[in-house]
């Protein structure tokens, strides 16, 4: 079972979707004032609770390049799409996402049609 932290700009229903797949998943709004968390606060929370961050915020890639890992991050580069399309893209690649993180990849980028691992 993986443990995920869904960043604020993604729908809270994504956390429920992942919980229904058997994973521990919390949206940032689960935490008091979580909707106001900046990237550093998200990173600290993910480290302290051993969570994989799921985000659309490309600043996390800059942070990874500058500071390295941890925490583990899944960056969604899917553009403006509906929630249904978001879930479809995640569903297609989800098993590979889990494999990559189990193999100790620290940063994954999910784009339309591909998963990139660092």
C-alpha positions as a Markdown table, in Angstrom:
| # | Residue | x | y | z |
|---|---|---|---|---|
| 1 | Unk | 0.0 | 0.0 | 0.0 |
| 2 | Unk | 1.3 | 3.4 | -1.0 |
| 3 | Unk | 0.7 | 6.6 | 0.9 |
| 4 | Unk | -0.2 | 9.7 | -1.0 |
| 5 | Unk | -0.6 | 13.4 | -0.4 |
| 6 | Unk | -2.7 | 15.2 | -3.0 |
| 7 | Unk | -1.6 | 18.8 | -3.6 |
| 8 | Unk | -4.2 | 21.6 | -3.3 |
| 9 | Unk | -4.7 | 22.3 | -7.0 |
| 10 | Unk | -5.9 | 18.7 | -7.7 |
| 11 | Unk | -9.4 | 17.6 | -6.8 |
| 12 | Unk | -10.1 | 16.2 | -3.3 |
| 13 | Unk | -11.9 | 13.3 | -5.0 |
| 14 | Unk | -8.6 | 12.0 | -6.2 |
| 15 | Unk | -7.7 | 11.1 | -2.6 |
| 16 | Unk | -11.0 | 9.1 | -2.4 |
| 17 | Unk | -10.3 | 7.5 | -5.7 |
| 18 | Unk | -6.9 | 6.3 | -4.5 |
| 19 | Unk | -8.3 | 5.2 | -1.1 |
| 20 | Unk | -10.9 | 3.1 | -3.1 |
| 21 | Unk | -7.9 | 1.4 | -4.8 |
| 22 | Unk | -6.6 | 0.5 | -1.3 |
| 23 | Unk | -4.0 | 3.2 | -0.7 |
| 24 | Unk | -3.7 | 5.7 | 2.1 |
| 25 | Unk | -4.4 | 9.0 | 0.5 |
| 26 | Unk | -5.0 | 12.5 | 1.9 |
| 27 | Unk | -5.8 | 15.7 | 0.1 |
| 28 | Unk | -3.9 | 18.8 | 1.5 |
| 29 | Unk | -7.3 | 20.2 | 2.6 |
| 30 | Unk | -7.5 | 17.2 | 5.1 |
| 31 | Unk | -5.0 | 19.2 | 7.2 |
| 32 | Unk | -5.9 | 22.4 | 9.1 |
| 33 | Unk | -5.2 | 25.3 | 6.7 |
| 34 | Unk | -3.8 | 22.8 | 4.2 |
| 35 | Unk | -5.3 | 24.7 | 1.3 |
| 36 | Unk | -2.8 | 27.5 | 2.3 |
| 37 | Unk | 0.3 | 25.2 | 2.5 |
| 38 | Unk | 3.2 | 26.4 | 0.4 |
| 39 | Unk | 5.5 | 23.9 | -1.4 |
| 40 | Unk | 8.0 | 23.8 | 1.6 |
| 41 | Unk | 5.2 | 22.9 | 4.0 |
| 42 | Unk | 3.9 | 20.2 | 1.6 |
| 43 | Unk | 7.5 | 18.7 | 1.4 |
| 44 | Unk | 8.0 | 18.8 | 5.1 |
| 45 | Unk | 4.6 | 17.1 | 5.7 |
| 46 | Unk | 5.4 | 14.4 | 3.0 |
| 47 | Unk | 8.7 | 13.7 | 4.6 |
| 48 | Unk | 7.4 | 13.5 | 8.2 |
| 49 | Unk | 4.5 | 11.2 | 7.2 |
| 50 | Unk | 6.4 | 9.3 | 4.5 |
| 51 | Unk | 3.9 | 10.3 | 1.8 |
| 52 | Unk | 4.3 | 10.5 | -2.0 |
| 53 | Unk | 3.2 | 13.9 | -3.3 |
| 54 | Unk | 0.9 | 14.0 | -6.3 |
| 55 | Unk | 0.9 | 17.5 | -7.8 |
| 56 | Unk | 0.5 | 19.6 | -11.0 |
| 57 | Unk | 2.9 | 22.2 | -9.7 |
| 58 | Unk | 6.1 | 22.1 | -11.8 |
| 59 | Unk | 8.0 | 23.9 | -8.9 |
| 60 | Unk | 8.4 | 20.5 | -7.4 |
| 61 | Unk | 10.6 | 19.5 | -10.3 |
| 62 | Unk | 12.8 | 22.5 | -9.7 |
| 63 | Unk | 13.0 | 21.6 | -6.0 |
| 64 | Unk | 14.0 | 18.1 | -6.9 |
| 65 | Unk | 16.7 | 19.3 | -9.4 |
| 66 | Unk | 18.1 | 21.8 | -6.9 |
| 67 | Unk | 17.8 | 19.8 | -3.6 |
| 68 | Unk | 17.3 | 16.2 | -4.7 |
| 69 | Unk | 15.0 | 13.7 | -3.0 |
| 70 | Unk | 13.2 | 13.2 | -0.6 |
| 71 | Unk | 10.2 | 13.2 | -0.9 |
| 72 | Unk | 8.8 | 11.2 | -3.7 |
| 73 | Unk | 6.7 | 13.1 | -6.2 |
| 74 | Unk | 4.4 | 12.2 | -9.0 |
| 75 | Unk | 4.1 | 15.3 | -11.2 |
| 76 | Unk | 1.0 | 15.3 | -13.5 |
| 77 | Unk | 1.7 | 17.2 | -16.8 |
| 78 | Unk | -1.7 | 16.5 | -18.4 |
| 79 | Unk | -2.9 | 20.1 | -19.1 |
| 80 | Unk | -6.4 | 21.2 | -18.4 |
| 81 | Unk | -8.5 | 18.0 | -18.5 |
| 82 | Unk | -11.6 | 16.9 | -16.8 |
| 83 | Unk | -11.5 | 14.8 | -13.6 |
| 84 | Unk | -12.7 | 11.8 | -15.6 |
| 85 | Unk | -9.8 | 12.2 | -18.0 |
| 86 | Unk | -7.4 | 12.7 | -15.0 |
| 87 | Unk | -8.6 | 9.4 | -13.4 |
| 88 | Unk | -8.3 | 7.6 | -16.8 |
| 89 | Unk | -4.7 | 8.7 | -17.2 |
| 90 | Unk | -3.8 | 7.7 | -13.7 |
| 91 | Unk | -5.6 | 4.4 | -14.1 |
| 92 | Unk | -3.6 | 3.5 | -17.2 |
| 93 | Unk | -0.3 | 4.1 | -15.6 |
| 94 | Unk | -1.0 | 3.5 | -11.9 |
| 95 | Unk | 0.6 | 0.0 | -11.7 |
| 96 | Unk | 3.7 | 1.3 | -13.3 |
| 97 | Unk | 3.8 | 4.3 | -10.9 |
| 98 | Unk | 3.7 | 1.9 | -8.0 |
| 99 | Unk | 6.4 | -0.3 | -9.5 |
| 100 | Unk | 8.7 | 2.8 | -10.1 |
| 101 | Unk | 8.3 | 4.0 | -6.5 |
| 102 | Unk | 8.9 | 0.5 | -5.2 |
| 103 | Unk | 12.1 | 0.5 | -7.2 |
| 104 | Unk | 13.0 | 3.7 | -5.4 |
| 105 | Unk | 12.4 | 6.2 | -8.1 |
| 106 | Unk | 11.9 | 9.5 | -6.4 |
| 107 | Unk | 10.4 | 11.7 | -9.1 |
| 108 | Unk | 7.9 | 10.6 | -11.8 |
| 109 | Unk | 6.3 | 12.7 | -14.5 |
| 110 | Unk | 3.0 | 11.5 | -16.0 |
| 111 | Unk | 2.3 | 13.0 | -19.3 |
| 112 | Unk | -0.3 | 12.0 | -21.9 |
| 113 | Unk | 0.7 | 8.6 | -23.0 |
| 114 | Unk | 3.9 | 8.3 | -21.0 |
| 115 | Unk | 5.5 | 8.0 | -17.6 |
| 116 | Unk | 9.0 | 9.4 | -17.1 |
| 117 | Unk | 11.0 | 8.2 | -14.1 |
| 118 | Unk | 14.0 | 9.9 | -12.3 |
